[in-house]
Amino acid sequence: MENQKVFRSRISVFLLVFLLAVFISCTIPLINQMIISGLYIMGGMFVFVVFIFSGMRYIVSGDKLYVRLWTIPMKNVDILKITSVERSYNTLASTAASLKRLRLSLGNGAKFPFMLISPVRELEFIETLKRINPNINVHIPVKKGSWRVMDLDI
């Protein structure tokens, strides 16, 4: 793939704290009963989830958008079929390690009507898509306020 841009996925602090809380609440009974193998399994699952979160990448190459998990191809989308980009906080399972997501609406004839992703450099990502397909409608509200410190993620 020549002339490609790689964007890593945003990792949500909220999701990691939530997973850690679930991990801790599940391990307390195991600690009380001294079930060490259960602790290893829970710890391994938590490390696996963090490993997955840290490996999501969005690659723009030519007129295609490739979603990869480390080296494993997950999805690919023709950028010319993207009709709009919107902000989404949808909790559906997706190739996004964050709840602050972009909803890419795909045109008619696509297998799925939309795709949820969460690139770290959103504006650069959207500009890259718009260079390839200038017909993409972008609906991303700019929210400013004293409570938004460094555009923290949820």
N, C-alpha and C positions, 0 to 999 in steps of 0.2 A: 504494500500500500504506500504509494508515494504521495507527497504533499498532504499529510494528515495532521490534524490537531487532536490532542488528547486532553480530555477534561475528566478529572476524578470526581467521584460522587461526594456530595456533602455528607458528613456524618453527624447525626443528630445527638446532641448531648442528652436531650430528654429521653430518646429511645434507649441509649446506653444506661442511663440512670434507672429507667423502668426495668430493663432486663436485669440489672444488678439487684434491684429490689426483689424481683421475682426469684432470682438465684438465691439471695439470702433467705427469703421466706421459705424456700424449699429445702435449704440446707440445714436450717435450725433443727427440725425434727431428726434429721440424719445425724447431726452432732450429738443430740440428746441420747440417741439410741446407739451411738458409736458405730455407725455403718460407714466405714471408710470408703468402700467401693462406690457407694452412692455419691459421696463427695467428689470422687474422681470423675464420675460420669457427669455430674452437674458442672464441675469446673471445666471439663473438656467441651461441653456444649456451649458454655459461655465464651470460651476462647475461640471456638469454631464460628460463632456468630460475629464476634469482633473481627476475625480473619475475613469473613465474607464481606462485612461492611467496608473494610479497608481496601478491598480489591476491586470494587466496581469502577469501571471506566466507560466513558462515552467517547468514541472515536469518530471524527468527521473526516472522511476520506472520499474525495471525488464528490459525487452527489448522493452518497450513502452515509447513514448514521449507524454505527455499530455499537452495540452494548456488549461489554465483556466483563466477565468475572475472572480476574487475573488473566489467564490465557484462554479461558473457556468462552467461546462465542455464545451469547444468550439470545440476542435479537439483532435484526438489522432492518432498517427502514429507509425507503427512498425519500430523500429530503424534498424532492419535487412534489410528493404527495401530501406533505404537511400543509394544512390549511391555516391553523392558528396555534398560538402559544399563549397559555393563560396560567396564572398562579393557582395552585391547588394545595389543599391540606387534606386531601382524601386519604383515608387510612387503608385503602385497598392494598393488597400485596403487590409489590412492583419492584422494578429494578432501581430502587432509590433507598438509600440508607438514612433518610431523613423524612420528616413530615412536611417540610417546606419544599414543595415540589413544583415542577413545571408540567403542565398537561399539554402534550402535543396532540392536537386533533388531526387525525389522518383522513384523507379524502375517501369518497365512496370507492368500494372495491377492496378496501383493506380488510385483512383478516380480523383485526380488532379496531374499533372506532377511535381509540386514543391510547396514548402511552404516557406513563408517569415516570419522570426522571428527576434527579436533583443534582445538577452540576454545581460545583463550587463557584466558578466564575460565570454566573448566569448571564450578565450583560454581554460578555465576550462570546459566550456560547450562542446567544440569540443573534448577535451580529454576524457570526460565522454562518448560521443557518440562513439569515437574510441575504448574505452575499450570494449564496447558491440559489435560493428561491426568494426573490423580492416580493412575491405575492403573499407571504405569510403575514397574517394579522397578529399583532402582539398586543395583549391586554394584561400588562403587569402594572398594578398600581404601585406608586412610590410612597412608602409610608415612612414618615419621619416623626420623631418625638424623643423626649428625654428618656423614656423607658427603653428605647431601642439602642442598646450599647453595642457598638461594633456589629450591628446586624446579626445578633445572636440567633441561632437556629432553635427551633422547637422540636 
